[in-house]
Amino acid sequence: YRHDPNWVPQLLVDDYKKLNRAKHPFWKHAAGELFLARENGKVVGRIAAIHDEIWEKTHGEKAAYWGWFECIDEAEAAKALFDAALDWARRRGCTRIIGPMSPNANDLIGTQIEGFDGPPVMMMSYNPPYYDRLIQGYGHRKWKDLVAWLVDNPEIPQRLARIMSRVEQRGGFTIRTLNMKDFANEYKRFQTLYNQYEQVNAVYTPMTPEEMQLMARDLKMALDPDMVLFAEVDGKPVGVSLTIPDYNVAFKAARGRLFPFGIFHLLTAKKKTHRVRTLSMGVLKEYRNRGIDLALYY
């Protein structure tokens, strides 16, 4: 990516933590192997092969993931990596392999195939355009489309503004912001909602309490309480919207390193970014069609 002006490096400390199979909570229910491809002694690619017990229990199939894929534009190098991952998955009895998921559907997922005219938004995948050719050239086929929507006009549509007061009243719900003083319980409420409304997604994988606790701890400093919204009916949380500033502005300046100066870029990022990223939004099935989704968008 050295000559790619749009590339934003992952925080090295974050990747090291996720790849630590001895300590990260994901690996308590998953196994994995990490592979490097070398050509004349030089590393030209990498891939992780992953077998997740929670996927198996949730979806009723023995499937593996591949993730953390990076490769030069060379079909033979890509083939060597995919061969290694597929062979590892077969030896564990898996019937298919899905990717990229790094390490699963609750983190970085998917291959970018369009929209290379600007830098990626925080916690969204990014890769060279030729990756799609390497992946499909090996024999992988596209399974699901993942779509990111960009709203580049900050003006609220008049029709939405006119009806919002009536929507909440008729729907019998209220919207509140994140209570940072009750953060330990707030992220547990988020986990309960997330693990229910995300079930509509084909790659749904529930998060364990330990995984959610770690994610909440990592995101806490980045959160703006006014951008984390809970929908409640009679005091019961029934929907949530989690939005954060696009800290990729800071990560790009930090070049993947928090220390010694990366933390400064992170602390000043809110003043430098003009974008936000909605990481997750959903409403419990039995409370849909009340206008809660409209209120969260609003």
N, C-alpha and C positions, 0 to 999 in steps of 0.2 A: 504493500500500500504506500510505499515511500513517495511515489509520484502522483498519488491520488489526492487532489485537494479537498475532496469531500469526506475522506475517511476520518472517523473518530475512534481512537483506540479504546478498547475496554480497559477499565481500571485493573491493573495487574494484580493488586491485592485482592480484588473481587474474584478474578479468575483463579488465583492460587487457592482461595478459600473453597470455591466450588469444586475444584479438582482434587481436593484433599480427601481421599477416600477413607482415611482413618478418622476424620473429625466432622466432616459436613453431614448434617442430619439426613440429606437425601440418600446417602450411601448406606444408611441403616436398612433401607428396603430395596436397594438396588446394587447390582454388581456392574463392574465396567473394566474395560481394558483400553489403554492409550497406545496409539501407534504413530510412528514417524516413518516417512518415506525418505530415503536418501539416494542421491545420484552422485557417484564419484565422491562419496563422503560428505556431500553437502545436503543439508535438510531441504527438501523441496515440497513437503506436504505433511499434514497431520490429520488424525481423525480419532474420535472416541467411539467405542462400541459399548452400548449400555443395555442392561436387562433389568427392568423395573417390575418388582413384584406387585406394586399397586396398580400398574396398568393391567397386569394379568388378572388381578382380582376384579377390577372395575369393568374391563371389557371382555373378559372370558376367553382370552387368546394369549398364546405365547408369542409375543412380538418383541423385537429389540428396537432400540433407537440407534441412529448414528448422529454425532454432533461434533462441535468444535472443529469442523472441517475447514481447512485452508489448503490451497494447492496452487502450484504454478500452472500456467496454461499448457498442460501437457497431458494428453489422454492416458498415456502409460502410467504416469505417476498417480493420477486419479484412480485408475483401475487397480493398482497395487493397494491403495488405501481401502477402497471399497471391498476388494477381495478379502483383505485381512479382517475387516469388520464383519462381513457376511459369514466368513468361516467361523469366527468366534461365536456369532449368534447361532449358527447351525449346531455347533458343538454343545450349546446349552439347550437345544431342542426347540428353538424359535422357528416359527413358520414364515415370518416375514420381518422386514426391517424398515423402519420409518424414520425420516429425517428431513432436514436437520432439526434436532431438538437438543439444546445444550443447557442443562442436562435433560429437561423434560418440558411439557407443555406450559408449565408455570414460569418459564424463564425465556431465554432467547429461542425463537422458533421460526422456521421458514427460510426460504431462499428469496432474496430480492430479484425480481425479473423485470420490473419496470420502475420508472421514477428515479433515474440516476442523475437528475439535473440539480440536485442539491444534497446537503449533508443529511445523514439519518437523524431521526429523532430518538431521544433517550429510550433505551431498552427495546429498540427495534433492530431487526437483523439488517446487515449491510454486507455486500460482497461485490467482487468484480462482475460485470455483465456476463463473462464467459463461463461462470459457474453453472448456469442452467444448461449450457451445452455439454459440459463435462459430466454433469449428473445424469442427464437424459441419454447422453452418449453411452454411458455405462449400461443402461438398461432400466434405470429407475423411471417410473412414470408418475406424472402429477396426480396426487390424490385429492387434495383440497386446496381451494383458493383462499388466501388470507388477504384481506383488503384493509388498507388504512385510509381513512377519510380525512381530508384537510379542509378546515373552515378558515378561509383567509379574509373573511369580512366580519369584523367584531360587532357589527350592528345587529341587535336583536330584531327579528322580523316583527313588524307591527302586529300582525294577526296573533302571534304568540304572546306578545306583551299584553294585548287586550283581554285574552281569555285566562291568563294565569291565576288571577285571584279566584275565579269561579272554578277552575280545575281542582285546586286544592280543597276547596269547600265541598264540592260535589263528590270528590274522590275519597273524602274522609281521612286524609293523611296530612302530615306536616313534614317539612324539610328542615333539618338542622345541620350545623357544621360540626366538625370533629372537636371533641372535648379533650384537649391535651392533658388536662389534670387527671383524667380517667383513662389514660392511654392504654394501660395494660388490659382493661376490659374492652376498650374500643376495638383493638385489633382482633380480639377474640370474637366480637360481634361481626367484624368484617369476615373472618374466616368462616363462621357459620353460614353467612349469606353467600359468600363466594363458592363454597363447596356445594351449595344447592343450585344457584342459578347457572353456574358454569356447566351443568350436566347436559345442556343442549348442544355443546360443542363436541365435534367428533373426536378431538384429541383430549377431552376432559380427563384430568387426573387430579383427584382431591389432594389438598395440601395437608400434611400432618401438622399437629400443634407445634412441634419443634421447628419445622420449616417456616411456618407462619411467624413464629417468634423471631427467628433469625431475619426474615425479610422485613418485619416491622422495625427491628432494631437498626437495620441498615438504612431504611427509608426515613426514620424518625427525623433526622437532621434536615432532610430535604423537603419534608412536608410543609405545606402552607395550610393551616387548619381551615381557612376559608375556602379551600378548593377540595376538601374532602367532605362529602355530603351524605347524610343518612336520611332515608325516608322512613317515617314511623306511622303506624296505625295503632291508636290507643296505647302509645308508649312502646310498642314492639317494633324493632327494626325489621323492615321488609324490603329495603332496597338500599343501594349504596353507589356512589360514584367517587372514584379515586383518581384525582388529577394532580400532576406535579409540574413545576416549571421544567423546561427542557434544559437540563443540566449538561447536555452534550456540548454546549458552548464552553463550559468549564473544563470538561474532560478533554476536549480537543486542545485547549491551551495547556493543560497539565501533561499532555502526551502520555497518558496512562498511569502517571505516578502522582499519588497524593502528597508525598513528602519529597523535598522539604517545602516546595512552593505550591503544590497542587491544591492544598487546602485553602490557600488564599483565593485561587481561581474559583473554587467551589462556593466560598462565602460571598463572593461578589457577583456570582452568576445571575442572580435574580435581576440585577440592574442591567445586565448585558443581553438577556434573552427576551425575545418578544413572542415566544411560543410556549404553549403548555402541551402536555401529553396526558390524555386520559388513558390510564393503564387498565382500568377495569370499571365496568358499569353494569348493573343488573338489578332485576326485581324478582322476588319470589313468584313462582308460577301462579299461585292462588290470588295474588294481588295485582296481576297485570290487567291491562285495559281499564285502569282507573285514571290514567294520565300521569302516573308517577314518573315514567320515562321522560315525558315532556317537561315536567318540573325540573328533573335533574339536568336535562339539556339547557333549560332556561337559566 
